[in-house]
Structure formats: C-alpha cells, structure tokens
Amino acid sequence: DKVLVMLPNIPEWWEIMHGLRRLKAIPIPATTLLTAKEIRYRLSAADIKAIIAADEEAQKIEEAVDMQGHAPILIIINPSVSPLTKGGIEGWCERQGWHNYIKERNKADANTGKRALSDEPSIIYFTSGTTGPPKMVLHTQASYPLAHIITGKYWLDLRPEDIHWNISDTGWAKAAWSSLFGPWNMGATIFSFYKKGKFDPALTIEIMQKYPITTFCGPPTAYRMMAKEISAEKFRFKSLRHFVAAGEPLNKEIINIWKERTGLYIYDGYGQTETVNVLANFRCLSVKPGSMGVPAPGFIVDIVDENGNIVCPDTEGDIAIKIKPKRPVGLFKEYFGNPEATEKTIKGDWYLAGDRAYKDDDGYFWFVARADDIILTSGYRIGPFEIESVLIGHPAVKESAVVASPDEVRGEVVKAFVVLTEAHTPSDALKKELQEFVKKHTAPYKYPRKIEFVEELPKTISGKIKRKELKMREFGR
C-alpha cells in the first residue's frame, strides 16, 4: 500500500517512515507546501491508500479527497504539541473523518512487521521534470535504504559519536539521504529542529553555536544566505567538524568565504532523487572549490557526447552513470507507471542524469547547467552557473539567477535576476558595474546584457532556484 506522508520536521516523521517500511507499505514523502490540486494529482497517480498529515494541512487534503472522489485512510498529527507523548492524548487534535495518530500508535502491536527482499519497493518520490506532470521515482529496499551507506560513510563522513543536522524539508529526497538512511546506517545521532516559515540564517548560526552538532548539511541557498548576511565574527562553532552541501552547485566564492571564517571546507556533493550520492568532494581527497568532486565508490561516472561516447577532458557533455554490464545498487528502479520516461534516460550503456558538465585532467567534475538551462547566444553556449558564480563574488550581490532572454539579433542573450545585499540599492550605475565585473572575471561575451533587480528568486521547497520559471517568463510562456 502506498501512503502519502505530509509532515514537517518532527520526530514522528522518522517513526512513521520506519513503521511504514516495516509493514512493507511504501511511503511517499511530500512537502507540506503542496496545494490541494497537487495532492489530488498524487492521489490519482499513485492509488494512495492512506495520508498521514499535520492538522494544519487537513483542510486542503480534504478538498483534494473530495475532488478525487477516492477516500483514503486519513491520520492526523498536531506538531505543536510535545512530540512522542508517552502518556495520554491531551492536546492532540480530533477531526471528523480522521484517525488520531497518538491513539492509533498507542494501540499498535510493536511486533508487527514483514521481512523485505532487496529488490522489493521501498519508497516513492514525486519529482518534477522539464515537461509534463511530476514523475514517480521508485526505489527498492536496496537502492535507497542500503545504498545510502555510500552517502553516510563517504560523503557525510559520519561516525556513531556524531550528531548530524540536515535542514532539508522532509518532502525532499535529500531528507532520505541526510536525515534518514545516511546517518542511521552509520549509527549517528540525528538533530532535528522544527520552525514554521522561511529559512532564517541568523537562527541557524545560533543553533549551530548552541548545540553539540558535529556535522551539518544544507542547500547552497542556505550557505549563500549565511555567508552574505551574517558577520564573520559569528562563525564560531565549538563542535562542528564537517559541512556538506547538495541540491544545486555551490559557488567557489562561498566555499572560500566559509573556509576563511571557519577553517573548514564545504564538501559539495551531487546526486538526484533517482540516485544516492554519486559525485562529491570527499574528506580523504583534496578539495577543488566549485567542483562537483569525483565519483563515489560503487559508481562509474563519466561525460559522454550525444552518441554515448566518452569525451576528452575539459569537453562539455552529459553526466552519465554506467549501468552495463552491471547496474549500480544506488540507482532507482524506474519511473513508476511510466516506462517511456524511464527509457528516455538510457543511452547505450549509460544512464543520463540530464545535467551538463565537464571533467578535468584530475578526474574532478565541473557543473555547467541542466541540459535545458544552456543559453545559446550568437552561436556560443553559456552555462548559467558560471555567470552566477562570478556575480556572487561582487559585494552587492546576495544571490542571482541567470537565464536566456529573447533577442532579435542574437536569438538569446544572458539575463541576470539579482537580489542585492541590504547595503546596496538598485540603480543603472550598479547594473553597469555588475556587467563590467563579469567581463573582468570571465570571457566578455558571457556578460549579462540584461539585469533585473528583484526582491527574491522563485525557489523550490528544497531551495533550488526555479530558472525554468524565470526563463518562461522571459519568453512570454
């Protein structure tokens, strides 16, 4: 049975995820930001038998159920009450048509469970693509729970005495990586903090100072905000020894700032909802700030051309994972119910990740762009991440997003959406200054011919910039 789990970062999420897997039910984690329409789509696509959710999400779930006409079992939790209550159910909400989670848990038989085989379904994540509705990524009992030993041991560098904090939303696959399977495979303690609202860089720094956290995982957006908004003297941590980032590339400039302030590198890693950690900067190797690192143990990763042939070093191509003659364990089984989409990811002996990069002579990978983010202007191919990495080095830039914008002469030109730091205000003079800054630090043809100052950038719940949304806005779609 498939179960939608729509909870914030509260201890019951861990309890429920393991409980469902012990029953051989299939959890489908989901962000609490889903709309009724998005919930309805998941109900119809996955034949969901139950929904476990916080009380504040109940109304939109009921709307989705009414629209769908399919009535799954509904189980409710009130996250504002002290977690893991040992006694009664005082304070835990009751709602018509819903089962109270604490009541049901207190009645449950703790010995209930079934042995699972390694190739049986374990977990499903809905993941958005460049076209069409979200696809269902199906992982087996081996491809996520077991294979995240690679993530926990080699990238997170966890040991039993560690206390690990990952600030990912529970609906993002990164929570399975770094909040669930990675740490517990290594016997590490998980630190959790629940607060409604947007990411607060000052509060995050305060928590890292106050508690004995030893390892920390966050998205590049969080690191950029902390580095740009918090003064250098605040970066004093008594117990932290290891920082990692994933979700989208992390700019070299931010890694260098972090190293200057803490004495520690941020170890950037790469993977997808469809994989475990497949490329990373590892503590046992030299860090190349700004790179994606090298292949993780158990994976053969390379750069291939449009025909699936490996290209020479420093040549841009598609990131590819070798799947023949032996498929690596930490790769998803399929897009559930969508064999056509699954087949599109395969080219010869390779699984194509959908990202563009190049590999240097030392075997380190360098991100260029999502395949659909490449900007084609006057015959040149420009990756947005390179321009964003230059812009973040300017003291006025808090963060930026670079996309293609239509142009009658060049077809497309580079446009930068820029969020400024508090000490700076938008002006034509500042636009010119930023353009000259980019020309100085990269090939002049790559500079943004258009710059728009914005208050914030559109992002996913996991903190990834929605470049596609900005690009579609530019092209009037």
Secondary structure in CASP SS format (residue, H / E / C, confidence):
PFRMAT SS
TARGET T0000
AUTHOR 0000-0000-0000
METHOD secondary structure of the structure
MODEL  1
D C 1.00
K E 1.00
V E 1.00
L E 1.00
V E 1.00
M E 1.00
L C 1.00
P C 1.00
N C 1.00
I C 1.00
P H 1.00
E H 1.00
W H 1.00
W H 1.00
E H 1.00
I H 1.00
M H 1.00
H H 1.00
G H 1.00
L H 1.00
R H 1.00
R H 1.00
L C 1.00
K C 1.00
A C 1.00
I E 1.00
P E 1.00
I E 1.00
P E 1.00
A C 1.00
T C 1.00
T C 1.00
L C 1.00
L C 1.00
T C 1.00
A H 1.00
K H 1.00
E H 1.00
I H 1.00
R H 1.00
Y H 1.00
R H 1.00
L H 1.00
S H 1.00
A H 1.00
A H 1.00
D C 1.00
I E 1.00
K E 1.00
A E 1.00
I E 1.00
I E 1.00
A E 1.00
A E 1.00
D H 1.00
E H 1.00
E H 1.00
A H 1.00
Q H 1.00
K H 1.00
I H 1.00
E H 1.00
E H 1.00
A H 1.00
V H 1.00
D H 1.00
M H 1.00
Q H 1.00
G C 1.00
H C 1.00
A C 1.00
P C 1.00
I E 1.00
L E 1.00
I E 1.00
I E 1.00
I E 1.00
N C 1.00
P C 1.00
S C 1.00
V C 1.00
S C 1.00
P C 1.00
L C 1.00
T C 1.00
K C 1.00
G C 1.00
G C 1.00
I C 1.00
E C 1.00
G C 1.00
W C 1.00
C C 1.00
E C 1.00
R C 1.00
Q C 1.00
G C 1.00
W C 1.00
H E 1.00
N E 1.00
Y H 1.00
I H 1.00
K H 1.00
E H 1.00
R H 1.00
N H 1.00
K H 1.00
A C 1.00
D C 1.00
A C 1.00
N C 1.00
T C 1.00
G C 1.00
K C 1.00
R C 1.00
A C 1.00
L C 1.00
S C 1.00
D C 1.00
E C 1.00
P E 1.00
S E 1.00
I E 1.00
I E 1.00
Y E 1.00
F E 1.00
T E 1.00
S C 1.00
G C 1.00
T C 1.00
T C 1.00
G C 1.00
P C 1.00
P C 1.00
K E 1.00
M E 1.00
V E 1.00
L E 1.00
H E 1.00
T E 1.00
Q C 1.00
A H 1.00
S H 1.00
Y H 1.00
P H 1.00
L H 1.00
A C 1.00
H H 1.00
I H 1.00
I H 1.00
T H 1.00
G H 1.00
K H 1.00
Y H 1.00
W H 1.00
L C 1.00
D C 1.00
L C 1.00
R C 1.00
P C 1.00
E C 1.00
D C 1.00
I E 1.00
H E 1.00
W E 1.00
N E 1.00
I C 1.00
S C 1.00
D C 1.00
T C 1.00
G C 1.00
W C 1.00
A H 1.00
K H 1.00
A H 1.00
A H 1.00
W H 1.00
S H 1.00
S H 1.00
L H 1.00
F H 1.00
G H 1.00
P H 1.00
W H 1.00
N H 1.00
M C 1.00
G C 1.00
A C 1.00
T E 1.00
I E 1.00
F E 1.00
S C 1.00
F C 1.00
Y C 1.00
K C 1.00
K C 1.00
G C 1.00
K C 1.00
F C 1.00
D C 1.00
P H 1.00
A H 1.00
L H 1.00
T H 1.00
I H 1.00
E H 1.00
I H 1.00
M H 1.00
Q H 1.00
K H 1.00
Y C 1.00
P C 1.00
I C 1.00
T C 1.00
T E 1.00
F E 1.00
C E 1.00
G E 1.00
P C 1.00
P H 1.00
T H 1.00
A H 1.00
Y H 1.00
R H 1.00
M H 1.00
M H 1.00
A H 1.00
K H 1.00
E H 1.00
I C 1.00
S C 1.00
A H 1.00
E H 1.00
K H 1.00
F C 1.00
R C 1.00
F C 1.00
K C 1.00
S C 1.00
L C 1.00
R C 1.00
H E 1.00
F E 1.00
V E 1.00
A E 1.00
A C 1.00
G C 1.00
E C 1.00
P C 1.00
L C 1.00
N C 1.00
K H 1.00
E H 1.00
I H 1.00
I H 1.00
N H 1.00
I H 1.00
W H 1.00
K H 1.00
E H 1.00
R H 1.00
T H 1.00
G C 1.00
L C 1.00
Y C 1.00
I E 1.00
Y E 1.00
D E 1.00
G E 1.00
Y E 1.00
G C 1.00
Q C 1.00
T C 1.00
E C 1.00
T E 1.00
V C 1.00
N C 1.00
V C 1.00
L E 1.00
A E 1.00
N C 1.00
F C 1.00
R C 1.00
C C 1.00
L C 1.00
S C 1.00
V C 1.00
K C 1.00
P C 1.00
G C 1.00
S C 1.00
M C 1.00
G E 1.00
V E 1.00
P E 1.00
A C 1.00
P C 1.00
G C 1.00
F C 1.00
I C 1.00
V E 1.00
D E 1.00
I E 1.00
V E 1.00
D C 1.00
E C 1.00
N C 1.00
G C 1.00
N C 1.00
I E 1.00
V C 1.00
C C 1.00
P C 1.00
D C 1.00
T C 1.00
E C 1.00
G E 1.00
D E 1.00
I E 1.00
A E 1.00
I E 1.00
K E 1.00
I C 1.00
K C 1.00
P C 1.00
K C 1.00
R C 1.00
P C 1.00
V C 1.00
G C 1.00
L E 1.00
F C 1.00
K C 1.00
E E 1.00
Y E 1.00
F C 1.00
G C 1.00
N C 1.00
P H 1.00
E H 1.00
A H 1.00
T H 1.00
E H 1.00
K H 1.00
T C 1.00
I E 1.00
K E 1.00
G C 1.00
D C 1.00
W E 1.00
Y E 1.00
L E 1.00
A E 1.00
G E 1.00
D E 1.00
R E 1.00
A E 1.00
Y E 1.00
K E 1.00
D C 1.00
D C 1.00
D C 1.00
G C 1.00
Y C 1.00
F E 1.00
W E 1.00
F E 1.00
V E 1.00
A E 1.00
R E 1.00
A C 1.00
D C 1.00
D C 1.00
I C 1.00
I E 1.00
L E 1.00
T E 1.00
S C 1.00
G C 1.00
Y E 1.00
R E 1.00
I E 1.00
G C 1.00
P H 1.00
F H 1.00
E H 1.00
I H 1.00
E H 1.00
S H 1.00
V H 1.00
L H 1.00
I C 1.00
G C 1.00
H C 1.00
P C 1.00
A C 1.00
V E 1.00
K E 1.00
E E 1.00
S E 1.00
A E 1.00
V E 1.00
V E 1.00
A E 1.00
S E 1.00
P E 1.00
D E 1.00
E C 1.00
V C 1.00
R C 1.00
G E 1.00
E E 1.00
V E 1.00
V E 1.00
K E 1.00
A E 1.00
F E 1.00
V E 1.00
V E 1.00
L E 1.00
T C 1.00
E C 1.00
A C 1.00
H C 1.00
T C 1.00
P C 1.00
S C 1.00
D H 1.00
A H 1.00
L H 1.00
K H 1.00
K H 1.00
E H 1.00
L H 1.00
Q H 1.00
E H 1.00
F H 1.00
V H 1.00
K H 1.00
K H 1.00
H H 1.00
T C 1.00
A C 1.00
P H 1.00
Y H 1.00
K H 1.00
Y C 1.00
P C 1.00
R C 1.00
K E 1.00
I E 1.00
E E 1.00
F E 1.00
V C 1.00
E C 1.00
E C 1.00
L C 1.00
P C 1.00
K E 1.00
T C 1.00
I C 1.00
S C 1.00
G C 1.00
K C 1.00
I E 1.00
K C 1.00
R H 1.00
K H 1.00
E H 1.00
L H 1.00
K H 1.00
M H 1.00
R H 1.00
E H 1.00
F C 1.00
G C 1.00
R C 1.00
END
